[in-house]
Amino acid sequence: MDMDTPDSAPLAPSPAPAAPPRSAAPAPRSLVAGIALVLAVGAVAAAGLAWWRSAADSAASAATATELALLRTDLDGQRRALEQERRERDQLRQRLADAEGINKTLREEVLGVSERARVLEDAIANIADKRLSGHDALLLNEAEMVLLLAEQRFELFHDAAAAARAYRIADAALAALQDPAFATVRETLAVELRGLEQMNQPAEAAALAELAQLREQVVRLPLAAALDRRNAGADSRLWRALGQFVRITRSGESGTVADPALLRNFVVLELRGAELALLERDDTALHAALERARVQLRDGFAASDASVSAALAGLDRLAGRSAAAAPAPVLGATLKELRNLRAAQGMRTLPAAPIAPATSSSEPSASGAPDA
């Protein structure tokens, strides 16, 4: 459209068509429409009811399916548990069968061991019935000789240490034997060896050491004043010249020797006798020897001197103890049992030597005791 051209005038509205003439609707069509509406509503309601029922049935079916799945899961678990229990029962049954087989094997082995033990016993019995070999005979002779020497050593000298060493040598010889019949001899030997070892008590060793110390102190103890004066008056050239040919000694009222050297030797001999009595475990001889030594020390030496007083106190202390603290063992059972076994097997034994009983009096002990 051009800008110079004015707008055209609006068109005039067309006249409305003439309405058709109304005619009255027939009554049957309205009734049909109402019935159709009612039927439509009923159909919709029926469709809704059917849908609701279908939804409810679907939900019930889903719940039932879920429950069935849970039940199936539980059944599977129960089935697996039953299978596990069945496998465990089978394993237990297998283990019981294995244990029964092992027990049967063990019974057979025990029977076999019993049979072998019976065979060994028969073999040992047969060996015991035979004569001993030359090697065993030499060992038995050695053991018998050593036991005899140990018994005589202990009876004569009461030397428990040497007897114990001899018993150990005899035990080594018996241990090298091939015949088990002599095992009981070693048991008896062990009993007697323990008795010998128990004799070496610490108290006895201390008493012996104290007696040895007293013997060493006697040579240094100062003499009594009266004895010193008598010996000082006799100490002249003429007396020394005559003393080479003649010696005169005086004894006091209690038997104390006036000669200093002889007095010291007497005290040493009495202490030696006390040692021997202590080794012999003879209380009477021990107390007698200590009393004689005490009298000699008291009358022949300066009692006021500290060393003499200490020596007298030591003698009193030794006199207060008991020499028989432990009973001495009785030897000979091992030797007797060994000889009986050898006699039963027909072996020649060494001749038995009679053993003289050792005297327990202190006088021969003091006079015959060697100075070690």
C-alpha positions in Angstrom: 0.0 0.0 0.0 1.3 3.5 -0.9 1.9 6.1 1.8 0.2 8.8 -0.2 -2.9 6.8 -0.7 -5.3 7.1 2.1 -6.6 4.0 3.8 -9.6 2.5 2.3 -12.8 2.7 4.3 -13.8 -0.3 6.3 -16.1 -2.7 4.7 -19.7 -2.7 5.9 -20.6 -5.8 7.7 -22.6 -8.3 5.8 -26.0 -9.0 7.0 -26.4 -12.2 9.2 -28.0 -15.1 7.6 -31.4 -15.6 8.6 -31.9 -18.2 11.2 -33.7 -21.2 10.1 -36.9 -21.6 11.6 -37.0 -23.6 14.8 -38.7 -26.8 14.8 -39.6 -28.7 17.9 -37.1 -31.7 18.7 -38.8 -34.9 19.0 -39.0 -36.4 22.5 -37.5 -39.9 21.6 -34.1 -38.4 20.8 -33.7 -36.8 24.3 -34.5 -40.1 25.9 -31.9 -42.0 23.8 -29.3 -39.4 24.7 -29.9 -39.8 28.4 -29.8 -43.6 28.1 -26.5 -43.3 26.2 -25.1 -41.0 28.8 -26.1 -43.5 31.6 -24.6 -46.3 29.6 -21.4 -44.4 29.1 -21.1 -43.6 32.8 -21.8 -47.3 33.6 -19.2 -48.4 31.1 -16.6 -46.0 32.6 -17.5 -47.2 36.1 -17.2 -50.8 35.0 -13.9 -50.1 33.3 -12.6 -48.4 36.5 -13.8 -51.3 38.6 -12.1 -53.7 36.3 -8.9 -51.7 36.3 -9.0 -51.5 40.1 -9.5 -55.2 40.4 -6.7 -55.8 38.0 -4.4 -53.6 39.9 -5.3 -55.3 43.2 -4.8 -58.7 41.6 -1.4 -57.6 40.3 -0.4 -56.3 43.7 -1.5 -59.6 45.3 0.3 -61.6 42.7 3.5 -59.5 43.3 3.3 -60.1 47.1 2.7 -63.8 46.5 5.6 -64.0 44.2 7.8 -62.2 46.7 6.7 -64.6 49.5 7.3 -67.5 47.1 10.8 -66.2 46.4 11.5 -65.8 50.1 10.2 -69.3 50.8 12.3 -70.6 47.9 15.4 -68.9 49.4 14.7 -70.4 52.8 14.3 -73.8 51.3 17.6 -73.4 49.4 19.3 -72.4 52.7 17.8 -75.4 54.5 18.8 -77.6 51.7 22.4 -76.3 51.8 22.5 -76.7 55.6 21.3 -80.3 55.2 23.9 -80.9 52.6 26.6 -79.4 54.9 25.4 -81.6 57.8 25.4 -84.6 55.5 29.0 -83.9 54.4 30.1 -83.4 58.1 28.5 -86.7 59.0 30.3 -88.3 56.2 33.6 -86.8 57.3 33.0 -87.9 60.9 32.1 -91.4 59.7 35.4 -91.3 57.6 37.4 -90.1 60.7 35.8 -92.9 62.8 36.7 -95.4 60.2 40.3 -94.0 60.1 40.6 -94.1 63.9 39.3 -97.6 63.9 41.9 -98.6 61.4 44.7 -96.8 63.4 43.5 -98.6 66.6 43.6 -101.8 64.8 47.1 -101.1 63.5 48.2 -100.1 67.0 46.8 -103.2 68.5 48.7 -105.2 65.9 51.9 -103.3 66.7 51.4 -103.8 70.4 51.0 -107.5 69.8 54.1 -107.5 67.7 56.0 -105.6 70.4 54.8 -108.1 73.0 55.9 -110.9 70.8 59.3 -109.4 70.3 59.6 -108.8 74.0 58.8 -112.4 74.7 61.4 -113.4 72.1 63.9 -111.1 73.7 63.2 -112.5 77.2 63.7 -116.0 75.9 66.9 -114.9 74.2 68.1 -113.2 77.4 67.2 -116.3 79.4 69.1 -118.5 76.9 72.1 -116.1 77.2 72.0 -116.2 81.0 72.1 -120.0 80.9 75.3 -120.0 78.9 78.7 -119.6 80.4 80.2 -116.1 80.5 82.8 -115.1 78.0 86.4 -114.5 78.8 86.0 -110.7 78.7 83.1 -110.8 81.2 85.1 -113.1 83.4 88.0 -110.7 83.5 85.7 -107.8 84.3 84.1 -109.7 87.1 87.5 -110.7 88.5 88.5 -107.0 88.5 85.3 -105.9 90.1 85.5 -108.5 92.8 89.2 -107.7 93.6 88.5 -104.0 93.8 85.5 -104.5 96.1 87.6 -106.7 98.3 90.3 -104.1 98.5 87.8 -101.4 99.2 86.2 -103.4 102.1 89.6 -104.2 103.6 90.8 -100.6 103.2 87.7 -99.3 105.0 87.9 -101.9 107.8 91.6 -101.4 108.5 92.1 -97.6 107.9 88.5 -96.2 107.8 89.5 -94.5 104.6 86.1 -93.7 103.1 87.4 -91.6 100.2 89.7 -94.4 98.9 86.9 -97.0 99.4 84.5 -94.8 97.4 87.0 -94.5 94.6 87.5 -98.3 94.5 83.7 -98.7 94.4 83.5 -96.4 91.4 86.1 -98.5 89.6 84.1 -101.6 90.4 80.9 -100.0 89.1 82.6 -99.1 85.8 83.8 -102.7 85.4 80.3 -104.0 86.1 78.8 -101.5 83.7 80.9 -102.9 80.9 79.5 -106.4 81.3 77.3 -107.9 78.6 75.3 -110.1 81.0 72.2 -108.2 82.4 72.0 -110.6 85.4 74.6 -108.5 87.2 72.4 -105.3 87.1 71.2 -105.9 90.7 74.8 -105.9 91.9 75.2 -102.4 90.6 72.2 -101.3 92.5 73.6 -102.7 95.8 76.9 -101.1 95.0 75.2 -97.7 94.5 73.6 -98.0 98.0 77.0 -98.7 99.6 78.7 -96.0 97.6 76.1 -93.4 98.8 76.9 -94.5 102.4 80.6 -93.9 101.8 80.1 -90.5 100.2 77.9 -89.4 103.1 80.7 -90.0 105.6 82.7 -87.1 104.2 80.6 -84.5 106.0 81.7 -80.8 106.2 81.6 -80.9 110.0 84.1 -83.8 110.1 86.4 -82.1 107.6 86.3 -78.9 109.7 87.1 -80.9 112.9 90.1 -82.6 111.1 91.3 -79.2 109.9 91.1 -77.7 113.4 93.0 -80.7 114.8 95.7 -80.2 112.2 95.9 -76.5 113.0 96.3 -77.3 116.7 99.2 -79.7 115.9 100.9 -76.9 114.0 100.4 -74.5 116.9 101.8 -76.8 119.6 105.4 -76.2 118.5 105.0 -72.5 119.0 103.1 -72.5 122.4 105.0 -71.0 125.3 105.9 -73.4 128.1 104.9 -73.1 131.8 107.1 -70.9 134.0 108.3 -73.8 136.3 109.2 -75.9 133.3 111.1 -73.0 131.8 113.1 -72.5 135.0 114.1 -76.1 135.3 115.2 -76.3 131.7 117.1 -73.0 132.0 119.1 -74.2 135.1 120.1 -77.4 133.2 121.2 -75.5 130.2 125.0 -75.6 130.8 128.0 -76.9 128.9 128.5 -79.9 131.2 124.8 -80.8 131.1 124.7 -80.5 127.3 127.8 -82.8 127.1 126.2 -85.4 129.4 122.9 -85.0 127.6 124.4 -86.7 124.6 124.7 -90.0 126.6 122.1 -89.6 129.4 118.8 -87.9 129.4 116.8 -87.4 132.6 113.1 -86.4 132.5 110.8 -85.5 135.3 107.0 -86.0 135.5 104.6 -83.8 137.5 101.8 -85.1 139.7 99.5 -85.3 136.7 102.0 -87.1 134.5 103.2 -84.0 132.7 106.6 -84.6 131.1 109.3 -82.1 132.1 111.1 -82.3 128.8 109.7 -79.6 126.4 110.4 -81.5 123.2 109.0 -84.7 124.6 106.0 -82.8 125.9 105.2 -81.3 122.5 105.6 -84.7 120.9 103.1 -86.2 123.4 100.6 -83.5 122.7 101.0 -84.0 118.9 100.5 -87.7 119.3 97.4 -87.2 121.4 96.0 -84.9 118.7 96.9 -87.6 116.1 95.0 -90.1 118.2 92.0 -87.7 118.2 92.1 -87.5 114.4 92.1 -91.3 114.1 89.2 -91.6 116.6 87.3 -89.0 114.6 87.9 -91.0 111.4 86.8 -94.2 113.2 83.8 -92.4 114.6 84.7 -93.6 118.1 83.4 -91.1 120.7 85.1 -92.7 123.6 88.6 -92.7 122.1 88.1 -89.2 120.7 87.1 -87.7 124.1 89.9 -89.6 125.9 92.6 -88.4 123.5 91.3 -84.8 123.7 91.3 -85.0 127.5 94.9 -86.2 127.6 96.0 -83.5 125.2 94.1 -80.9 127.3 95.8 -82.0 130.5 99.2 -81.8 128.8 98.5 -78.3 127.5 97.1 -77.1 130.8 100.0 -78.4 133.0 102.9 -78.1 130.6 102.2 -74.7 128.9 101.5 -71.2 130.1 97.7 -71.2 130.7 97.6 -67.4 130.9 98.9 -67.0 127.4 96.2 -66.2 124.8 97.4 -68.8 122.3 97.3 -71.6 125.0 93.9 -70.4 126.1 92.7 -70.5 122.4 94.1 -74.0 122.0 92.4 -75.2 125.2 89.1 -73.6 124.0 89.5 -75.4 120.7 90.0 -78.8 122.5 86.9 -78.1 124.6 84.9 -77.3 121.5 86.0 -80.4 119.7 85.2 -82.5 122.8 81.7 -81.1 122.7 80.9 -82.6 119.3 80.0 -86.2 118.5 82.3 -88.3 116.4 79.5 -90.6 115.4 77.3 -88.0 113.6 76.4 -90.5 110.9 76.6 -94.2 111.2 79.4 -95.8 109.3 78.2 -98.0 106.4 78.5 -101.7 106.6 80.3 -102.9 103.4 80.4 -106.4 102.0 76.8 -106.8 100.6 77.9 -106.0 97.1 80.8 -108.4 97.2 78.7 -111.2 98.7 76.0 -110.7 96.0 78.6 -110.7 93.2 80.1 -114.0 94.5 76.7 -115.6 94.9 75.8 -114.7 91.3 79.1 -116.0 90.0 78.7 -119.2 92.0 75.1 -119.7 90.6 76.5 -119.4 87.0 79.4 -121.7 87.7 82.2 -119.1 87.6 85.3 -119.4 89.8 85.5 -116.6 92.4 88.4 -115.1 94.3 89.1 -116.7 97.7 87.6 -114.7 100.6 90.1 -113.2 103.0 89.2 -112.9 106.6 89.3 -109.3 107.9 90.4 -108.6 111.4 88.2 -106.1 113.2 89.9 -102.7 113.8 90.7 -101.8 117.4 89.1 -98.7 118.7 91.3 -98.1 121.8 93.1 -94.8 121.8 96.5 -96.0 123.2 97.6 -98.1 120.2 96.2 -95.5 117.9 98.2 -92.8 119.5 101.4 -94.8 119.6 101.1 -96.3 116.2 99.7 -93.4 114.2 102.1 -92.4 111.4 103.0 -88.8 111.0 101.5 -87.7 107.7 
